[in-house]
Amino acid sequence: MQKSKYLLANERDALWGLTVSTVGYEEIAPGDPYPTKGHADGYYFNVEKGRTLNEYQLLYNPEGEGLFSSAHCQEVRLKAGDMFLLFPGEWHTYHPLEHTGWKSYWIGFRGRNMDDRVRAGFLSPEKPVYHVGYSSIIEELYRSAYEQAVEEAAYSQQVMAGLVNHLIGKMYSLERNIELGKNQQQVDMINRARLRIRQALESDLTIQRVAEEMGVSYSNFRKLFKEFTGLSPATYQQELRLQRAKELLSTTDLTVKEIAYRLNFESPDYFSAKFKAKMGCKPSDVKK
């Protein structure tokens, strides 16, 4: 069984930053021929020869197994719960295993939003496969995109662009958390450290002391903390202090100087400079 929809996007849609060209779903039973028929020109491909697209495609296989390979990725086995990303201009091929078949969703898209993520290194042809496990949220996002495509209401491209962004973010987040969660002791340590920092914003607690309390070296603690949160522990502490400063400025009669020292900034001037860089205005402006 295969259902698919192909879409057009106008120049105005492209200015949104991402447009969707195709969305679909298929179920391949064990022993069924593959690929299925009914694909538009440029999408159907010979498994042995592979193909190259002029767009991105994100596929999710909640059931079954298969094989995938591309110009930057040697053949890998796709398991149930895997997502894989196809890149424009990148040769690739894939298919379900004959004895398992698979259940697969796909969505094709293009736009500068996605190009920016690739340039920033969040997504890469060198790592096209993501193991996210079974996710009812991901399945529902694909189903919603297909319903929007079939309905093809006015401005449906903008709705589908949002669904694609949600899919990519969910994929990225789920896999990173699965990887980080493989060592539960490290996850627990970082969570304890975050709570310790959050509860001590108005003290002279140093990151070196937090690392000592967690029983690890400062360099190892900093590396693990940044891998888990995306921020260094010092930056995490400073940004929490700046958020706390904004609350104090808005809800108390404390002066800028008093808040700076209360939150252990080096000086009022240093506090003001950091606050303006983060919030876009001076502490005195908030006070007013």
VMD Tcl script that draws the C-alpha trace (Angstrom):
set ca {
  {0.00 0.00 0.00}
  {1.29 3.43 -0.93}
  {-0.16 6.92 -0.59}
  {1.62 10.04 -1.78}
  {0.93 13.65 -2.66}
  {3.05 16.01 -4.76}
  {2.80 19.76 -4.25}
  {3.64 23.05 -5.90}
  {5.03 26.10 -4.13}
  {5.07 29.67 -5.44}
  {7.76 32.32 -5.11}
  {5.97 33.84 -2.12}
  {5.97 30.47 -0.34}
  {9.73 30.17 -0.92}
  {10.30 33.40 1.01}
  {8.96 31.61 4.10}
  {12.24 29.71 4.19}
  {11.02 26.18 3.54}
  {8.57 24.60 1.09}
  {7.26 21.04 0.86}
  {7.22 19.17 -2.45}
  {6.03 15.68 -1.53}
  {4.68 13.74 1.42}
  {3.63 10.12 1.63}
  {3.41 6.76 3.32}
  {3.88 3.14 2.30}
  {3.65 -0.36 3.74}
  {5.82 -3.01 2.10}
  {4.94 -6.56 3.15}
  {7.67 -9.24 3.22}
  {8.41 -10.32 -0.33}
  {6.62 -7.37 -1.98}
  {8.41 -5.70 -4.94}
  {10.19 -2.42 -4.23}
  {10.08 0.46 -5.07}
  {6.31 0.78 -5.31}
  {4.67 2.24 -8.41}
  {2.86 5.57 -8.64}
  {5.73 7.96 -7.94}
  {6.10 11.17 -9.95}
  {8.88 11.64 -12.51}
  {12.24 12.10 -10.81}
  {11.24 10.23 -7.64}
  {10.97 6.60 -8.79}
  {14.36 4.88 -8.81}
  {16.14 1.63 -9.50}
  {17.50 0.27 -6.21}
  {20.72 -0.98 -7.82}
  {21.44 2.28 -9.65}
  {20.19 4.65 -6.93}
  {19.26 8.25 -7.62}
  {20.03 11.91 -6.88}
  {17.33 14.40 -5.86}
  {17.27 18.19 -6.00}
  {15.65 18.42 -2.55}
  {15.88 17.11 1.00}
  {13.76 14.17 2.09}
  {13.24 12.96 5.64}
  {12.04 9.35 6.03}
  {10.89 7.46 9.12}
  {10.54 3.68 9.40}
  {8.60 2.77 12.56}
  {8.46 -0.89 11.51}
  {10.64 -3.28 9.50}
  {14.28 -3.21 8.46}
  {16.23 -2.21 5.37}
  {19.53 -1.07 3.88}
  {20.71 2.44 3.07}
  {23.80 3.82 1.39}
  {24.85 7.16 -0.09}
  {27.85 8.94 -1.55}
  {29.06 9.87 1.96}
  {27.77 6.83 3.85}
  {28.67 3.19 3.29}
  {25.85 0.68 3.46}
  {24.14 0.66 6.86}
  {21.29 -1.47 8.15}
  {18.11 0.45 8.92}
  {16.26 -0.76 12.00}
  {12.71 -0.13 13.17}
  {12.63 3.35 14.65}
  {15.25 4.82 12.31}
  {14.95 8.11 10.43}
  {17.21 8.97 7.52}
  {17.82 12.21 5.70}
  {18.46 12.56 1.96}
  {20.41 15.60 0.79}
  {20.06 17.47 -2.53}
  {22.72 16.48 -5.03}
  {23.71 13.44 -2.93}
  {23.55 10.01 -4.59}
  {21.69 7.44 -2.47}
  {19.76 4.19 -2.52}
  {17.70 2.29 0.03}
  {15.22 -0.59 0.25}
  {13.46 -2.80 2.82}
  {14.81 -6.26 3.57}
  {12.83 -8.87 1.66}
  {11.99 -10.96 4.72}
  {10.79 -8.02 6.88}
  {9.36 -5.36 4.57}
  {8.74 -2.03 6.28}
  {6.34 0.75 7.13}
  {7.71 4.09 5.97}
  {6.77 7.78 5.97}
  {8.51 10.46 3.91}
  {8.40 14.18 3.29}
  {10.39 16.15 0.71}
  {11.29 19.82 1.06}
  {13.78 22.55 0.22}
  {14.69 26.02 1.47}
  {17.23 28.21 3.20}
  {16.06 27.17 6.70}
  {17.38 23.68 6.03}
  {20.46 24.91 4.16}
  {21.41 27.01 7.21}
  {21.22 23.98 9.52}
  {23.48 21.98 7.21}
  {25.98 24.85 6.95}
  {26.00 25.16 10.75}
  {26.85 21.46 11.06}
  {23.67 20.33 12.81}
  {22.92 17.97 9.92}
  {25.41 16.41 7.52}
  {25.55 13.94 4.59}
  {28.23 12.14 6.63}
  {25.58 11.25 9.23}
  {22.28 10.68 7.45}
  {20.76 8.03 9.78}
  {19.20 8.79 13.17}
  {17.89 6.18 15.59}
  {14.94 7.69 17.46}
  {12.91 4.58 18.28}
  {9.15 4.43 18.01}
  {7.51 7.85 18.43}
  {3.78 8.40 18.16}
  {4.51 12.15 17.95}
  {6.63 11.69 14.82}
  {4.01 9.47 13.21}
  {1.32 12.05 13.97}
  {3.42 14.85 12.44}
  {3.77 12.88 9.20}
  {0.04 12.11 9.15}
  {-0.79 15.78 9.74}
  {1.49 16.80 6.88}
  {-0.21 14.31 4.56}
  {-3.67 15.58 5.56}
  {-2.58 19.16 4.90}
  {-1.19 18.15 1.51}
  {-4.40 16.39 0.50}
  {-6.58 19.28 1.65}
  {-4.24 21.80 -0.04}
  {-5.95 24.73 1.66}
  {-4.69 28.29 1.25}
  {-1.31 28.78 2.95}
  {-0.93 25.06 3.64}
  {2.76 25.39 2.67}
  {3.36 27.48 5.79}
  {1.64 24.88 7.98}
  {3.65 22.04 6.41}
  {6.90 24.01 6.80}
  {6.17 24.16 10.53}
  {5.55 20.42 10.63}
  {8.87 19.74 8.87}
  {10.72 21.95 11.35}
  {9.03 20.10 14.22}
  {10.02 16.74 12.70}
  {13.67 17.75 12.30}
  {13.87 19.19 15.81}
  {12.19 16.12 17.31}
  {14.50 13.77 15.42}
  {17.61 15.67 16.52}
  {16.48 15.92 20.13}
  {15.35 12.30 20.49}
  {18.58 10.85 19.17}
  {20.80 13.13 21.24}
  {18.87 12.24 24.40}
  {19.05 8.52 23.61}
  {22.83 8.81 23.18}
  {23.27 10.86 26.35}
  {20.97 8.56 28.28}
  {23.18 5.51 27.63}
  {25.21 6.59 30.65}
  {22.55 7.35 33.23}
  {25.12 8.20 35.89}
  {26.41 11.07 33.78}
  {22.87 12.29 33.07}
  {22.07 12.24 36.78}
  {25.28 14.11 37.58}
  {24.56 16.90 35.09}
  {21.00 17.23 36.37}
  {22.28 17.50 39.95}
  {24.84 20.08 38.84}
  {22.20 22.17 37.03}
  {20.03 22.16 40.14}
  {23.01 23.09 42.35}
  {23.88 26.05 40.09}
  {20.26 27.19 39.87}
  {19.78 27.11 43.63}
  {22.98 29.09 44.31}
  {22.65 32.06 41.94}
  {23.01 34.55 44.80}
  {26.09 32.88 46.29}
  {29.77 32.85 45.33}
  {29.55 29.26 44.07}
  {32.20 28.57 41.41}
  {32.02 26.00 38.64}
  {35.25 24.44 39.91}
  {33.53 23.85 43.25}
  {30.51 22.29 41.53}
  {32.85 19.89 39.69}
  {34.50 18.96 43.00}
  {31.11 18.31 44.60}
  {30.17 16.07 41.66}
  {33.42 14.14 42.09}
  {34.90 14.78 38.63}
  {37.68 16.90 37.20}
  {36.81 20.41 36.01}
  {37.77 19.65 32.39}
  {35.68 16.46 32.27}
  {32.75 18.18 33.98}
  {32.85 21.09 31.53}
  {32.96 18.73 28.54}
  {30.02 16.60 29.75}
  {27.97 19.63 30.78}
  {28.35 21.29 27.38}
  {27.58 18.05 25.53}
  {24.36 17.67 27.53}
  {23.13 21.28 27.64}
  {24.84 22.94 24.67}
  {26.35 25.54 27.04}
  {29.47 25.64 29.15}
  {28.65 25.53 32.89}
  {29.99 29.08 33.33}
  {27.75 30.39 30.54}
  {24.80 28.47 31.97}
  {25.37 30.04 35.39}
  {25.78 33.55 33.97}
  {22.64 33.36 31.83}
  {20.59 32.16 34.81}
  {21.97 35.06 36.85}
  {21.02 37.50 34.10}
  {17.47 36.09 34.06}
  {17.34 36.43 37.84}
  {18.64 39.99 37.53}
  {15.80 40.86 35.15}
  {13.30 39.54 37.71}
  {14.88 41.59 40.51}
  {14.95 44.73 38.37}
  {11.26 44.34 37.57}
  {9.93 43.26 40.96}
  {12.10 44.87 43.66}
  {13.44 48.28 44.68}
  {17.05 47.08 44.58}
  {19.44 49.30 42.67}
  {21.46 48.11 39.68}
  {24.57 48.17 41.86}
  {22.91 46.12 44.61}
  {21.69 43.52 42.12}
  {25.11 43.26 40.49}
  {26.80 42.43 43.78}
  {23.93 40.27 45.02}
  {24.35 38.04 41.98}
  {28.16 38.02 42.27}
  {29.09 39.92 39.12}
  {32.59 41.39 39.18}
  {31.31 44.96 39.09}
  {28.18 46.95 38.22}
  {29.75 47.98 34.90}
  {30.54 44.36 34.00}
  {26.99 43.37 34.97}
  {25.49 46.16 32.84}
  {27.60 45.20 29.82}
  {26.63 41.52 30.04}
  {22.97 42.39 30.65}
  {22.80 44.65 27.60}
  {24.53 42.07 25.39}
  {22.01 39.41 26.44}
  {18.79 41.40 26.83}
  {19.34 44.19 24.30}
  {18.86 46.97 26.84}
  {20.57 48.40 29.93}
  {19.52 47.28 33.43}
  {18.61 50.90 34.14}
  {16.15 50.82 31.21}
  {14.34 47.87 32.78}
  {14.36 49.65 36.11}
  {12.71 52.68 34.57}
}
mol new
graphics top color blue
foreach p $ca { graphics top sphere $p radius 0.5 }
foreach p [lrange $ca 0 end-1] q [lrange $ca 1 end] { graphics top cylinder $p $q radius 0.2 }
display resetview
